Amino acid sequence: MSDVLIVRLDHLGDLVLTTPLFRALSKAGHRVTVVARQSSLPVLEGNPYIYNLLASEDLAPDFPRGLLALGGAIRRLQPEVVMLPHAKPRRLLFAVRSSFFGRMIVMWGGIPSRLLLCNSLRSGLPERVRHYSDIMLDMARALNVPPDGVNPEIFLSDIEKKNARNLLRERFGDRKVLVIHPGCAGNTCNLPIDSYTALARRLLSSTDVGIVFSGISPEREVFVGKLSEFEGNERVWNTMGEFSLRKYCGIIEASDLVVTPSTGPLHLASALGRSTLSPFCCRAGLSKEVWGNLSAKSIVLEPPSRVCAGRNKGKYCDFQGCINVEKLLQSCIDLLAIA
């Protein structure tokens, strides 16, 4: 058994999709410590495959400026192997290598990681299209550890699940509940907010579902005008900025369907075994084959491949009207029928 330290400081969804790596290493007898941002750590609480959880802010409060502090903290932890599933920014790679001289396994480290004598892995994208969770498992394979499935996991207690279900029952009674998460961090193509509000409007008129709008606090400010038409509607609950991460996970677990672009809540739903409806770009690096729901019934809506104006420029678009409210509505009805 060896002590493996995994440092993951980027997106919440990517952290969730790294949980199959934790599971594979732990089941092979390795002791896994994870360093992540304080805001993301709650999603890993209760995970039986993680020996220790550490907040990056506790190890290096001034990172990325405090490079030596982070490196020194890692040295004091005395891991036998350090893994960087996302070796960016380059400051992170250099910070770790500055104080740790043992085996390092990195993904997307490029030439700098090879010059620093790391075990530098490549995803194979876009030529070899496969799910992001499987790409992460290449780090286990580098230690001759076989995968134990690609499905991500989030572990909620029975109390957390019960509390979330009671909360939705108090709000919506026995109605089926649909979560709509209209925002994203600008890292994928996404429908305009008007498409999501139009979907909510049609759902209210043609079904009896309860609707939860979700998002972080800044998104509440951005979308406040667009969602004002639903104020006072007993079947609509705007929860943007209201829930802790664990509570939000409970709401997703207790819901019947999550409508979301390819962003964090999609991966939370996948890890919690909940159905999803998502607009997706068909470019290899943004596609459903790389980022789709692995754990539950899902529907993906894609535009024709010619649509994305930024197809050859690495930019994102709004699908230019090719994914309309009728397609969204019918997909919701189809998924809710089997929920």
Legacy VTK file of the C-alpha trace (Angstrom):
# vtk DataFile Version 3.0
C-alpha trace
ASCII
DATASET POLYDATA
POINTS 339 float
0.000 0.000 0.000
1.240 3.493 -0.842
0.107 6.980 0.122
-1.238 8.768 -2.943
-1.866 12.511 -2.844
-4.228 13.874 -5.505
-4.344 17.637 -6.046
-7.403 18.916 -7.940
-7.972 22.679 -7.815
-10.155 23.359 -10.828
-13.880 22.816 -11.548
-16.352 21.101 -9.229
-17.734 18.859 -11.965
-14.257 17.672 -12.922
-13.597 16.808 -9.280
-16.774 14.715 -9.193
-15.705 12.898 -12.352
-12.397 12.039 -10.668
-14.128 9.950 -7.969
-13.749 6.701 -9.989
-9.985 7.239 -9.721
-10.223 7.519 -5.925
-12.294 4.351 -5.821
-9.930 2.330 -8.018
-6.843 3.346 -6.030
-8.474 2.674 -2.668
-9.769 -0.745 -3.679
-6.275 -1.634 -4.847
-4.986 -0.906 -1.339
-3.640 2.628 -1.754
-4.365 5.325 0.816
-5.823 8.357 -0.963
-5.563 11.951 0.233
-7.305 14.631 -1.832
-6.461 18.325 -1.896
-9.200 20.514 -3.382
-10.666 23.965 -2.947
-12.617 24.494 0.256
-15.780 25.276 -1.707
-15.642 21.898 -3.486
-14.653 19.634 -0.579
-18.231 19.000 0.668
-18.999 16.967 -2.435
-16.393 14.429 -1.279
-17.552 14.161 2.342
-18.497 10.649 3.356
-16.575 9.080 0.470
-15.248 5.783 1.882
-12.440 5.660 -0.674
-10.757 8.834 0.549
-8.485 8.617 3.581
-8.116 12.365 4.094
-9.582 15.587 2.651
-7.552 18.797 2.726
-8.473 22.309 1.624
-5.911 23.979 -0.610
-6.577 27.254 1.214
-5.358 25.671 4.452
-2.146 24.431 2.863
-1.359 27.580 0.902
-3.680 30.521 1.681
-2.053 32.754 -0.944
-1.929 30.210 -3.789
-1.238 30.650 -6.677
1.096 33.328 -5.368
2.292 31.174 -2.472
4.051 28.571 -4.589
6.607 27.553 -2.011
3.953 27.257 0.705
2.004 24.703 -1.312
5.102 22.747 -2.211
6.277 22.760 1.389
2.903 21.571 2.642
2.952 18.666 0.202
6.471 17.747 1.271
5.370 17.631 4.915
2.539 15.264 4.014
5.185 12.796 2.774
3.191 11.106 0.006
4.798 8.376 -2.037
2.979 9.387 -5.211
1.477 12.755 -6.224
-1.155 12.953 -8.949
-2.235 16.100 -10.758
-5.341 15.193 -12.798
-5.261 18.681 -14.311
-1.708 20.030 -14.339
-2.801 23.600 -15.018
-2.062 26.364 -14.408
1.606 25.635 -14.885
2.216 27.374 -11.541
0.575 24.364 -9.871
2.916 21.924 -11.579
6.001 23.922 -10.636
4.753 24.492 -7.086
4.451 20.779 -6.423
7.675 19.804 -8.155
9.610 22.496 -6.308
9.416 20.483 -3.080
8.366 16.970 -4.055
10.932 14.862 -5.880
9.156 11.517 -5.829
6.894 9.977 -8.434
4.458 12.410 -10.041
1.727 11.368 -12.448
0.111 14.236 -14.313
-2.534 14.698 -16.974
-2.307 17.500 -19.523
1.110 18.552 -18.234
2.666 18.955 -21.685
6.342 19.546 -22.270
6.953 21.202 -18.846
5.830 18.049 -17.020
8.168 15.896 -19.079
11.066 18.247 -18.480
10.319 17.962 -14.752
10.560 14.152 -15.033
6.889 13.530 -14.336
4.935 10.589 -15.696
3.110 12.768 -18.208
-0.119 11.288 -19.600
-2.178 12.297 -22.611
-5.927 11.995 -22.969
-5.840 11.110 -26.659
-8.531 13.693 -27.398
-9.820 14.564 -29.914
-8.716 11.500 -31.888
-9.607 8.999 -29.149
-13.001 10.045 -27.827
-13.913 8.564 -24.431
-15.480 9.699 -21.201
-13.589 12.062 -18.932
-13.923 9.599 -16.023
-12.097 6.981 -18.072
-9.381 9.484 -18.951
-8.847 10.097 -15.227
-8.485 6.360 -14.686
-5.354 6.374 -16.833
-3.626 7.689 -13.711
-4.581 4.497 -11.886
-3.479 2.423 -14.848
-0.073 4.124 -14.600
0.251 2.392 -11.197
-0.985 -0.899 -12.672
-4.301 -0.427 -10.876
-7.326 -1.704 -12.823
-10.453 0.498 -13.034
-13.447 -0.359 -10.897
-16.043 1.187 -13.191
-16.322 4.698 -14.618
-19.448 5.935 -12.823
-18.851 8.879 -10.465
-20.161 8.816 -6.887
-21.409 11.214 -4.233
-22.268 9.790 -0.829
-25.215 11.362 0.992
-26.374 10.178 4.398
-29.895 8.868 4.914
-30.653 11.987 6.956
-29.521 14.272 4.137
-31.690 12.411 1.662
-34.702 12.448 3.965
-34.352 16.160 4.686
-34.169 17.020 0.990
-37.220 14.923 0.164
-39.172 16.506 2.997
-38.162 19.957 1.775
-39.470 19.281 -1.724
-42.616 17.648 -0.361
-43.341 20.700 1.794
-42.901 22.936 -1.233
-44.573 20.891 -3.972
-46.609 18.172 -2.288
-46.642 14.900 -4.241
-45.766 16.499 -7.583
-42.817 15.309 -9.590
-39.959 17.807 -9.329
-37.744 19.064 -12.114
-34.540 21.035 -11.494
-33.570 23.580 -14.157
-30.001 24.865 -13.999
-29.721 27.474 -16.773
-26.225 28.815 -16.164
-22.685 27.619 -16.776
-19.233 29.004 -16.142
-18.687 29.831 -19.797
-16.830 26.601 -20.507
-19.314 25.039 -22.935
-22.022 25.906 -25.424
-25.334 26.709 -23.745
-28.874 27.731 -24.542
-29.893 31.322 -23.813
-31.814 31.880 -20.564
-34.956 32.583 -22.610
-35.010 28.945 -23.736
-35.068 27.736 -20.143
-37.769 30.197 -19.070
-39.852 29.234 -22.111
-39.490 25.578 -21.107
-40.634 26.370 -17.563
-43.625 28.263 -18.940
-44.657 25.321 -21.130
-44.150 22.805 -18.322
-46.389 24.839 -16.026
-49.148 24.961 -18.621
-48.977 21.365 -19.852
-47.884 19.346 -16.784
-48.269 19.391 -13.012
-44.559 19.322 -12.125
-42.827 21.500 -9.570
-39.833 23.424 -10.890
-36.657 24.336 -8.998
-34.351 26.895 -10.613
-30.810 26.373 -9.352
-27.571 28.296 -9.543
-24.960 30.135 -7.509
-25.510 33.559 -5.952
-24.029 35.618 -8.832
-26.374 33.830 -11.254
-29.366 34.942 -9.194
-28.355 38.530 -9.884
-27.808 37.851 -13.580
-31.115 36.047 -14.103
-33.326 37.965 -11.656
-35.149 39.876 -14.388
-35.644 36.810 -16.556
-37.169 34.797 -13.708
-39.372 37.551 -12.282
-42.425 36.245 -14.152
-42.441 33.187 -11.886
-42.453 35.093 -8.600
-45.398 34.042 -6.445
-46.003 30.849 -8.437
-46.366 28.012 -5.932
-44.973 25.545 -8.449
-41.717 27.434 -9.062
-38.901 27.843 -6.563
-35.895 30.017 -7.392
-33.164 28.625 -5.139
-30.157 30.319 -6.736
-27.623 31.027 -4.030
-29.777 29.541 -1.243
-28.316 26.071 -0.724
-25.039 24.720 0.544
-23.382 22.251 -1.811
-24.459 19.229 0.270
-28.032 20.479 0.477
-28.089 21.102 -3.251
-26.884 17.552 -3.851
-29.770 16.377 -1.682
-32.238 18.373 -3.796
-30.872 16.803 -6.974
-31.051 13.327 -5.443
-34.658 13.934 -4.389
-35.743 15.321 -7.775
-37.046 13.407 -10.779
-35.131 15.170 -13.541
-32.346 17.733 -13.941
-32.242 20.022 -16.981
-28.741 21.440 -17.304
-26.027 22.177 -19.835
-22.728 20.328 -19.658
-21.602 21.806 -16.363
-21.285 20.901 -12.663
-24.932 19.965 -11.897
-24.917 17.477 -14.777
-22.054 15.627 -13.120
-23.662 15.899 -9.701
-26.814 14.312 -11.157
-24.762 11.581 -12.797
-23.008 10.824 -9.499
-26.379 10.737 -7.711
-28.079 8.515 -10.288
-30.579 11.119 -11.537
-31.893 11.523 -15.077
-30.763 14.540 -17.064
-31.739 16.507 -20.151
-28.871 18.499 -21.639
-28.020 20.505 -24.725
-24.630 19.393 -26.011
-22.139 20.562 -28.572
-21.018 17.764 -30.869
-17.354 18.854 -31.006
-15.219 16.020 -29.673
-13.885 17.819 -26.603
-17.355 19.070 -25.570
-19.440 16.071 -26.610
-21.735 13.759 -24.677
-19.244 10.943 -25.223
-16.764 12.835 -23.038
-19.062 14.616 -20.563
-22.425 12.816 -20.610
-24.434 11.276 -17.768
-23.042 7.827 -16.962
-25.404 6.644 -14.255
-29.016 7.249 -15.283
-31.377 7.632 -18.199
-30.608 10.824 -20.059
-31.483 12.657 -23.234
-28.967 14.769 -25.098
-30.046 17.356 -27.655
-27.439 18.298 -30.251
-27.505 20.744 -33.147
-26.210 19.774 -36.610
-22.425 19.725 -36.639
-22.318 22.761 -38.962
-24.104 25.018 -36.464
-21.448 26.080 -33.980
-19.996 29.338 -35.299
-16.861 28.748 -33.250
-16.396 25.160 -34.424
-12.882 25.777 -35.741
-11.995 28.544 -33.317
-12.449 26.876 -29.936
-15.330 29.188 -29.050
-18.807 28.504 -27.701
-22.229 29.278 -29.151
-25.916 29.287 -28.120
-26.962 26.603 -30.673
-28.506 29.314 -32.858
-32.085 28.208 -32.339
-31.524 24.590 -33.405
-32.604 23.285 -29.992
-36.070 24.701 -29.466
-38.586 24.627 -26.634
-40.665 21.919 -28.311
-37.722 19.535 -28.282
-36.965 20.431 -24.680
-40.569 19.993 -23.564
-41.080 16.628 -25.230
-37.794 15.316 -23.848
-38.818 16.399 -20.339
-42.172 14.658 -20.671
-40.503 11.475 -21.946
-38.018 11.396 -19.066
-40.577 12.269 -16.387
-42.755 9.414 -17.586
-40.109 6.892 -16.513
-39.008 8.725 -13.346
LINES 1 340
339 0 1 2 3 4 5 6 7 8 9 10 11 12 13 14 15 16 17 18 19 20 21 22 23 24 25 26 27 28 29 30 31 32 33 34 35 36 37 38 39 40 41 42 43 44 45 46 47 48 49 50 51 52 53 54 55 56 57 58 59 60 61 62 63 64 65 66 67 68 69 70 71 72 73 74 75 76 77 78 79 80 81 82 83 84 85 86 87 88 89 90 91 92 93 94 95 96 97 98 99 100 101 102 103 104 105 106 107 108 109 110 111 112 113 114 115 116 117 118 119 120 121 122 123 124 125 126 127 128 129 130 131 132 133 134 135 136 137 138 139 140 141 142 143 144 145 146 147 148 149 150 151 152 153 154 155 156 157 158 159 160 161 162 163 164 165 166 167 168 169 170 171 172 173 174 175 176 177 178 179 180 181 182 183 184 185 186 187 188 189 190 191 192 193 194 195 196 197 198 199 200 201 202 203 204 205 206 207 208 209 210 211 212 213 214 215 216 217 218 219 220 221 222 223 224 225 226 227 228 229 230 231 232 233 234 235 236 237 238 239 240 241 242 243 244 245 246 247 248 249 250 251 252 253 254 255 256 257 258 259 260 261 262 263 264 265 266 267 268 269 270 271 272 273 274 275 276 277 278 279 280 281 282 283 284 285 286 287 288 289 290 291 292 293 294 295 296 297 298 299 300 301 302 303 304 305 306 307 308 309 310 311 312 313 314 315 316 317 318 319 320 321 322 323 324 325 326 327 328 329 330 331 332 333 334 335 336 337 338
